[in-house]
């Protein structure tokens, strides 16, 4: 496809799949109504000299991993050249922010209204874990989900995070879209 696969593309794809299964995490409040989006416009926080901006990959649910990765790279180039437009940053239904690129081990990301959820990624560190009754060293990352409790309860939030974890731990499912 002419596009290398990066870390963020896998997170976007995993979140898209999880959002399809737990639709309240991709919903919003409009007046007194809860609106369940049947599309995913994924905000991906990008660092610039002036701070973070959140361009939006529109229609991410229809995109392959390679297309998602291409969109991320395009936004990174545009951000570096200070060429992100207001349209590029509009219409998000969910956001991913990677504070780990700045060394964050854990944080609480802030919702981008009117979105009902935002996933915070953090720094990967080697940690001791028990696998088959043996202590082994594994790369680990904390994920944090901030969510609007008027729409999402704890069960929905945890179900979403577990689904994202399962997909990331078996990336072949994301590549094969199964």
Secondary structure by P-SEA (a helix, b strand, c coil): ccccccaaaaaaaaaaaaaaacccccccccccbbbbbcccbbbbbbbccccbbbbbbcccccccaaaaaaaaaaaaaaaaaccccccccccccbbbbccccccccbbbbbbcccccbbbbbbbbbbbbbbcccbbbbbbbbbbbbbbccccccaaaaaaaaaaaaaaaaccccccccc
